[in-house]
Amino acid sequence: MKIFRKTGVSTLINILGMSVAFAAAMILMVQVRWDTTYDANYEGHKQVFRMENNWMDKGLFSTSFSRPMIEIIKTASPNIEALGTYWTMPHEVTLKKDGEETVFSVPSARVDSSMFSVFPFEWVEGSAREFIAGETAVVSEEYAKTFFGDESALGKNFKAGNGVEVQVVGVFKDMPKNSNMHYGVLVNLGDEFLDNTNEWSFLAFVKLKDPSLTEALMENAVLEQYGNDFDADEADEFRRGFRISNVHDAHFERDVRANIASANKAISITLASIAILLILIAIINFINFAFAEIPFRIKNINTRKVLGEGRGSLIVRQLLHAGLIALVAFAIACLVMHVVAGTSWASYVSDSLALKDNIGILALMLGVALVSAVIAGLAPALYSTSQPAALVLKGSYGTSVKGKALRNMLVGLQFVLSFLFILMALFVSVQTKFMIGKDMGFDEAGVLQTRCGYPAGNQKDALRSHLLQNPSIEDVTFCDSPIVSDGKMGWSRTGDDGNQVFMEVLPVDNNFVQFFGLQIVEGRDFRESDNQNESGSIIPNETFMQMFPQFHVGSLMYGHVDNCEIVGVVKDFNFKSLQHAMGPIVLYNWGKEGWRSFGTMYVRTVPGADFKDVSDYIKGAVRPQTGTPYDNRQSSGQMD
């Protein structure tokens, strides 16, 4: 106890320092694990590839294809074991029970049956054999329980996000969260756009029999589809514009405009390096404190030696002391991680920070803590117990040449590692400040984003009028998908010169440009009268006009039913996350005959408005407009 009283402050500092290091390292490793195992955590992932092309955009690759092209590629090589087609859909399910409808927010997509041969789906109920029409669907085990409880899901019906009522024909085991196929609902793609060469909104994943043989995959498809139209050089260029990337490697690609999640490998390496440096600094700090405490322990140690206690017993005693410090620090680190998991800081990490979801990382860090205790306790224990008992009378061991040299070396190493840690932390800080402070090209202050769903979108004017009655709400607008998202529609169109052009498309309300303060650099904004056009009107961004100079304000382009006019040009704004380069996009006013209603709503609040009050008001306004209560996972989110 006397020793603890003398070394209490240093012990407390040691515990706190290790706790912070362990907690930070564990949180960082959660994100590192998410990215380094993305689509690398199931059997056969090395055989699965994503198809990409740069036929439309010579600068960057795209993941979008037309269905006719995908169908041709399916037979392009005997090395293709399976090729699945994927199409995004609104993440929404409407379930009717006892005459009452409930809307759930569910990750959903449309796929063809081949996708179940590309990825290793395991079936809990049913199978993919009945997945043969556009009115069939399969659900994950998690959402089958959410929708139907303990009842069998087979044969049950619900309305998918595309508005079609579907029947459940299978329940599959939950896929890993960090994979391309982590969905709650998969609806059959059917024959949609099967003969349409202009709709380039489909992703394709291919499973190869031999993943080492990828080079001639497109050759037969190109010759079959374009052999009569291209000369040899053009055909070669066309083939070079196609590639496939392993799904795990594709997660880190930097030259792709992908509509799915991606990461920066350099940041992942940096985060892992910071975690390792934190642990090394904590261990060295532990050792330094242990050596610093030796002068306070040396008398007790030598007294015990004089009384006959063996050196081994003395070493074990010090190791237990170090182990206790490490275990206490680890326990506090777990508590810190648990607290952070319940705060908004957890949103900066892609995976869950809940302790139950990170048993592997906790076990690893516990092992690190115990190894740290052995390393930090053994060296001082061996050194202190090797000193002759006469040292107590002759002077302090701490002033010996060897003692000073060892401590100086450890302190010097700690300084070097600390400087490295500071440099990496500054790098991450600069990146974070850049992302937080980045001007996205539109006004996001005080804007709330909510997935209102198509039922509310069908009554957008009535909903807008109701919301504007709240003095805390300044303006309301609607669009097809979030303004910043990786899942917008892809179009391929033929210009007047006969060349194909590719763009992403965001259908918007006529006040969308004004709501977000987007700058019209040429032509005009949408007008109320545009809603009466037969096929609507469009406003491309500057990048579109630069890439495709054959178009200008007043040019016509085919919309969803007929030709529509380019009425203006908007200044470039970031419509995807910042790892993606600026690409061509057009804002589209549906016109008189909308293909579908809007599913995303934005509400701008007045300065000083209470977020929770406004959010509750929005939810209360959406329910009467749709006639359906929303599941508690359906909520508003603040953009800034």
N, C-alpha and C positions, 0 to 999 in steps of 0.2 A: 504493500500500500504506500509505503514511503516513496518507492520508486515512481508510482503513478502520480503521487502528488508533485514530485519533482519534474516529471516529464509530461504532465497532463496537457499543457498547452501544445507541445509539439505533437503529442498523440492525436489531439483533437484536430489540429491542422492537417496532419497526415490522413486521418479518416475523411475529412471533408474534401481534401484534394483528390483522394482516390475515388470518392463517391461521385464527384463531378466528372472526373475522367471516365469512369466506368459507364455512367449514365449517358454522357455525350457519345461515347464510342458505340454503345448499344443502339442508340437512336440512329446514328450514321450507318451502322451496319444493316439496319432494317431496310434503308433505302438502297444500299449497295447490293444486298441480297435480292431485292426486287428486280433490279436492272440486270444483274449478272446471271440470274436464272430465268429471265423472261423468255418464254417459249423454249426453255431448255430443261423443263421439269416434268416431262412425260416421255413415255416410251416411243421411240421412232422419230424424235424431233429432228435428228440429223438428216432425215429423208424428206423433210417438209420444206418447201421453198415458196417464196412469194414472187409472183410475176410482176415485172416492171418494164416500162418503156419510156423512151424520150422522142417518140415520133412527132408529137405535137409541139413540145417545148424542148428545143435543142440544148438548153442550158441545164435543166434538171430532169430527173426521171420522175415518172408518175406511176401510181399503182392502179390507175383506172383503165378499164377495157370495155369494149362493147361485148354483148353476149354472143353475137355471131362470130367474133374473133376468138372468144374463149372456146366455143364449140369446135372451131376448126383446129385449135391448138390441142384439144383433147386427143386427137388422133395423129398428132405430128410426130410422135416418137414412140417406139415400142418400150422405151425406158420409163414411160409414164405409167405408174401404177394406178393413180387416181388424180382427178383434177376437179376441185370444188369451186363453185361460184358463190359469191357473197354480195349482198346488197343491204345498205343500211335501212333502218326503219325507225319511226318514233318509239322511244322507250316508254311505252304506255300499254297497259292492259286493263280492259273494263270487264269486271266480273259481276254477273247478276245472280243474286241469291235472295230467295223469299220476296221477289218483286222489287228489290232494291239494288241499284247499281253502285259499285265501288270502283274507283280508278286507282290503279297501282302504278307506281313508277318502277319499271322493270327493264334492265338491259336486254334489248331485243334486236334481232336481225333476221333477214330473209336469206335462205341458202337453198341450194339444190341437194338432192339426196347423196350426191358424190362426196359432199363435205364430210360425211360420216365415215368415209373410207380414207380420207386424208388425215384427219385427226383421230386419236384413239378414244372414241366415245365408248363408255361402258353403260349398259342398260340396266336399270333397276326394275322398270316395268316396260312391257311392249318392246318395240324395236323400230328400226328405220324402214322395215318392209312395207308398212302402210303409209309411209311418208311419200305420197305419190301425187298429190294435188295441192293447188293453192289454198285449199280450205283445211289443210292439216297442219299440225304443229307438234313439237316436242318441247318439254320443259325440264329444267334442272330439278334435282332432288330437293334443293332448298326452296324453290318457288312452288313446287308441287305441294309441299307442306304448308307454305304461306297461303296458297289459293284454296286448297281442299282439305287441309288438316290431315287426319289419319285415314280419310277415304282414299280409295284408288282414284288416280287422276285419269285413267284411261276412259275414253268416251266422253269426258267432260268438255263443255264448250265455253269459250270466252271470246271477247272482241279484241283483236290485236290492234297495234298502233296504226295500221293502215286502214282501219275501219272495217275490216272483213272479219266475220265470225268464223272461228276455226275450231276444229276438234282435236283434242289431245290423243295422239297415237303412241306416245312413248315418253318415258321419264329416264333421263340420263344422270349419271353421277356428276356432281359439280366439277367442272374443269378448274384448273389452277387460276387464281385471280389474275396473275401476271402472265396471261396468254391471250392470243388473238381470239380464242373461242370461249372466253369466259362470258357466257350469256345465260340469262334466265329463261328466255323464250326464243326458239328458232322456228320460224314460219316457212312453209314451203314456198319457194320462189315461183313455181308454176312456169307458165310460158311467157311471162311478162318480158317484153322487148326482145324476144328470142330472134326476131327477124329485123330488128331496128339497128342499123349501123351508126346512127347518130347519137344514141344514148350511151355515153361512156361513164357510167357511174358504178361499174361492177369491179370488185376485187376478185382475184383468182389465186388459190393456193394449190400447189401441185406436189404430189408425193411421188418420188422417183424410186424405182427399184434399186438402182445403183447411183447414189448421190455423187459419185466421182465423175459420172458421165453426164455433163450438163451442156456441153458446147454445141451440139447440133440440134437442139430442141426445136428451134423455130424454122429450120430450113424447109422442111416439107410443107409447113403451113404457109410460109411466104410464097413458095412456088405455086401452091395450089390456089391461093387467093389472089396473088398479084403477079404471077409469072408472066402473064400475057400483057400486063400493063407497064412493067418496069424493064429497063434494059439491065444488063449485068451489073453495072456500077450502082444503079439505084436499088437493085435487089440486095446487093451487099450492104449498102448503107442502111437499108430497112432492117436487115438481120442484125446489124451492129447496134441498132436502136432498141433491141430487146435483150433483157437479161433476167435471170432468176437469182434470188438471194435467199439463203437459208433464213428461216423465220427468226432465229435468235440473232444472227448477224444483222438482219434487216432492222432490228430494234435500235441499232446504233448508227445506221446510215445517215450521212449528212448531205447527200446530193439527191434527195428524194422529196417530192411533195406528196407525203403520204396522208391518208385519211384515218390513220390509226396511231396509237401511242408510239413514241420514240424517245430516245435518251441520248445524252452526250457521254461517250466513253471517257473523255478526259475528266469530266466532272465526277464520274463514278470512281475513277482511279484516285482523283484528288480526295474524295470523301473517305475512301478506304485508307489512304495514306495518313490523313488526319486522325482517323480512329487508331491506327497503329502507333502514330507518334504520341497521341494522348496516353496510351497504355505504357509506352516506353518511358515517357516523362514521369508518369505516376510511379512506375517501378523504381526508377533512379531516385526519385524524390523519397520513396519509401526507404531505399538503402541509405541515403544520406541522413535521413532522420534516425535510422537505426544506429549508424555510426556515431551520430551526434549524441545519442543517449548513452553510449558506452562509458564515458567518464562518470555518469551517475550510477551505472550498474557495476562498475569494476570492483568496487569495495565489497558489494554483496556477493559477487561472483567469487572473489578470492576468499572471502570468509567461508563460503560454502565448500570451497576446495580444501581449505584448512581443516574444516570439520569432517572431511571425508567423502563429500559428494563427488561422484565421478564426472569426468568431462562430458560423457555422452548424455547424462541426465541434465547437465547444465545447458547443453546445446538444444535438447528437446524442449526444455523449459522456454528458451528464447524463441524457438520455432512456433510453439503453441501461442505465445504472446503475439508474434507476427501474424499467425493465422487468424487469431481472434480479431485483430485490427482489419485484416483483409475481408473477413466475413461480415463484419459490421459495415464496412464501406460498401460491400456488394449489396447488402440488404437495403441500405439507404439509396443506392443507385436504382434498385428495383422500384422503390417507393417514388423516386423522382420520375422515372419513366411512366409509372402508373398515373401520376398526377398530370404529366404532360399529355398523356393519351386522352384525357378528358378536356383539353383546352383547344383553342383555335390553332395553336402551334402545330397540332397533329396533322392539320391539313397540308402542311408543307412536305409531308412524307407520303409516298404513294401507297404504302401498305399500312396495315393496322399496327398501332403501338401497344395494343393490349398485351399484357404479360402472357395470357393463355395462348396467344397466337404467335409467340416468339420463344417457345420453349427451347428450341435449338440454340438461339443466340444467347439466352440466359444460361444454358448449360455451358456453352463455350466461354462466356465471361466468368462464370463461377470457376471453371478450370483455370482461366487466366489469373483470377484473384488468388487461387491457392498456389499456383506456380509463382506468382509474384511474392507471396508470403514466404515460400521456400527460398527463393533467390534473395529476397531482402533480409530474411532472417538468418540464413545459413552463413553467409559471408561474415557478418558482424559477430555471429555466435562463435564461429571457428576462430576468428581473430581475437576476440575478447577472452576466450577460454584458453588461448595459447600463451597468454602473458603470465610471467612468473609472479607469485604472490608478493615478492619483494617490491613490485612496481607500486603497490599501494603506499609504501613508505618512502620510496625514492622519488616519486613524482607522477605526473599525468602521462598516460599512454598517448593521449591526444597530441602531446607536443613532440612525439617521436617523428623521425624523418619519414619512416614508412607510413605512419598514420596520416601525416600531412600530404604525402604524395598521392595516396589513394583517394583521400577526400578531394584534393584538387582535381584529380582526373575525373572523378564522378561529377563534380560541380561543372567542370568544363564541358563534359559531354551533355550534361543537362542543359547548359546554355545553348549549345549547338542545336540540339533537338528542339529547344524552345523557339529559337530563331526560325528553324524550318517550319515549325507549326504556325508561327505568326505569319510567315510568308504565305503559306497555303490558306490560312484563315482569311488573310487579306484578299487573296484571289477569289475565294468564295464570296466574301463580302462585296467585292467590286461587282461580281456577277449578279449577286442578289439585288444590290442597289440599282444596277442597270435594268433588271427585269421589273422591279417594283416601280422605278421612276421613269420607265420607258414611255414615251409619248406614243400611244397606239394609233394615233391619227383620228381619234374621235373622242367626244366628251363623255366620260364615264362617271363624273362626279355625281353622287347621290342617286345612282341608277340601281334599281332592283331588277333582277332577272328571275323569271319563273317559267316553268314548263306548265302552261295553262291547259294544254291538251286541245285536240280538235273540237270537242263539243263546245268549249268556251270560244275557240277561234271562229266557229260558225256564227257566233253572236257578238263579234268583236265590237261593233258600233254601240250596242246596248251596254256591253261591259265597260267600254271606255267612258261612256256618259256617266255610268254609275260611279266609277272610280274617281272621276274628276269632281264629284261632289264633295270628296274629302279635301279639306283645305290644306292637308299636308302633301297632296299629290299635285304635281305641276303639269305633267304630260304623260301620255301613254302611246305606245306603238306596238306593232306586231310584226313577226317574221316567221319564216319556215323553220329555221334552226338558229341556235345562238350565233351572235355576230362574230365571236371568236370560237371556232370549233374546227375539228378535223373531219367532219362528216357531211359536207355540203354536196349538192348534186353536181355531177360532172356532165358536160355537154360536149359533143363534137358536132360541128356545123361546117358546111361548105360555103366558102365565100364566093363572090361574083367571079373571081378569077379561077375558080375550080379547086383551090387548095383547101385542105382541111384545117380547121382551127379548133383548139381545145380550150375550155374555160371551166371554172367552177361557177355555180349559179346559186344566188340567195334570193328567193322570192320574199318581197317585203311589202309592208303597208305603204300607202302613198306619202305619209309623213315621216318615214324612216330616216331619210337624209337629214331633214330639219331637226328631228329629235336628237340625233347623235352629233349634230354640228358638222357633218361631212361637207367638204368644200367642193362646190361645182366649179370646175376649171374651164368648162366649155359647154355650150348649150344651156339646158334648163333642168330644174328639178322635176320630180313627178308632180302631177296636178290631179285634182279630184276627178277631172274629166277623163283621165287615163283609165279610170276604173270601168269606163263604158266602152273602151276599145275592144274589138272582137278578140284580139290575141295579146293585148297588153303592150307594154313598152319596156325598154331596158336602158340602164345607165352603166356602162363599163367603167373600170378603173383605168388609170393612166398606163399601167403596165400592159393591159390588154391592147390599148391603142398603139403602144410602142411595138409590141410583138407582132401585131397584125395591122400594118399600115393600110391595108386595102379597105379597112372600115373607117368611117367618119360619122360625125353627127348627121343624121338624116338617112344613113344606110339602113337597109332592111336585113333582118336575120330571122330565121325560122324559130318561132317560140314553141308553145306546146300544142297549138292548134293551127297556126298560120304565121305568116310573116309579121314581125313587129318591128317598130322603129327604134333606132338608137336616138334618144332625145337629149342626152347629155353625157358628160364625162366627169367622174368624181376623182378627186385627188386620192392617191394611194393611201390605204389604211391597213393596219395589221388585222387580217381576218382569220389568222391561225396563230398558234403559239409561236414564240420567238425563235425556236430552233428551225423554223421553216422560212425559206426565202420568199420574197414577195412574188406572187403569181397573178395570173389573169383571173379576174372575177367580174361578173355582171350582176347588178341589182335588178331584179325582175318584178315588174308590176303585172300580176296575173291578167288584168283586164276584166272583161265582162264574164268570161267563162273560166273561172279558176279551177285548176286541176284538183286542188284540195284547199282546205282552210289553213290558217296559221296555227302552229302549235306552241310558239314561244312568245311571251309577252314581256315588255320592258316598261317599267314605271319609274319616272323621275320624281324624286321628292324635293320639297322645298328645303332650303338650308335649315339645319337644326331639327329636322323631323325625327321622330322616334322610330327606329327601324322595326322594333317588335310590334308596335301599334299599327304601323302601315302594313307590315307583313300579315298580321291577323286580319286586317280589313280586306286585303287582297284575297285571302283565302275565303273569307265570308262572302265576298262578292262573286267569286268564281263558282261556288256551290249552287246558288240559285240560278245562275245562268246555264249551268249544265244539267242540273237536276240530279247530280251525283256527288256523294261525299268523297273526299280524297283521302287516300291512305296516308297515315302519319309520316310516311317517308317523302311525301310530295310537299315541298316547301319552297319558299322564296329564298334567293341568295343575293347578297350584295356584291356588285361588280368591283367596287373600289375598296 
